[in-house]
Amino acid sequence: MLWLFDKDNSITAKDASEEIQGVYGQDSIAQRTCGKWLKKFRDGDKDVEDLEDEPRSGRPSNLNDEELCLLVEIDPKATVRELAE
């Protein structure tokens, strides 16, 4: 998405989603999601640090990211349910 924006910063959400879907498949990204990210990019939030999720209220995650990454590396075809176990 950022590459498309850098290539043409006037790209529309519709055009961006169609281009990405042409490469990664129809269910890869929604037009609405493209619009959200393009707005962020146009507002100047393009640094890697800016692309992280904003802090949210609610219960913090108790997921061990390193353990999850290791499990995915061991079995890249594992399903979400298998990983959850």
N, C-alpha and C positions, 0 to 999 in steps of 0.2 A: 504494500500500500504506500509506504513512504517512497519507494522507488518511483511509483507511478506519479506521486505528487511532485517529486523533484523533477521528473521529466516534463510535467505539464501541471503547474500549480492552479490552473483553471479547470482541471478535470472535474466532471460531475460525479456524484455518487453512483448514478446509473451506469455511466461509462466505466468507472473503476470496477464496480461489481461485475459487470459483463466481461471485462478483460480478465479479471482474476478467475471468474467462473469458467472462462474458456480454457484456462490452463489447468485449474485444480478441480473442476467439476461444478455442477449446478448447486450443490449443497454446501460449497466451501465458505461462502460469505454472503451475507444479506446486504441489500442496497442500504438499509438503515444503518448497519454497522459501518459501511464505507463512509456514509455521511457523518457519522460521529467522529471517526478518525480524521477525515479531511478537515472538519471544523477545528479539531485539536491542532493539526498541522498548520492551518491558516492562522491560528492564534499564536503560533510561534513555539508550540510544544513539540519540538522535533528531536531533542536530545534523548539519548538512550535512557537517562534517568527519568525523563518526562513521560516515557511510555509505560512506566509501571502503573499498576492500579492505584487509585487514590485511596487513602485510608478510609475505612468504613466503620460504622458502629456495629456492635454485635459481638458475639462470642468469637474470640480469636481461634485460629486454626490450630489443631494439635497434630497436624501432619508433619512428618519428618521428610522434608524435601530430598535430602541426600539419600535416604533409604528408598524413596520412591524412584529416584533416578537410577539407582543401582538395580532395582527390580526390573525396570524398563530395559536397561542395558542387557540384563541377563536374558530376558524374554520379551523382545520388542512386539511380539504378537499377542501378549497377554491382554485380556479384556479388562475393562474397568472393574468389573465385579471380582475378577481374580486378584487384581491389584489391591482392592479394598480389603480382601481377606488377609 
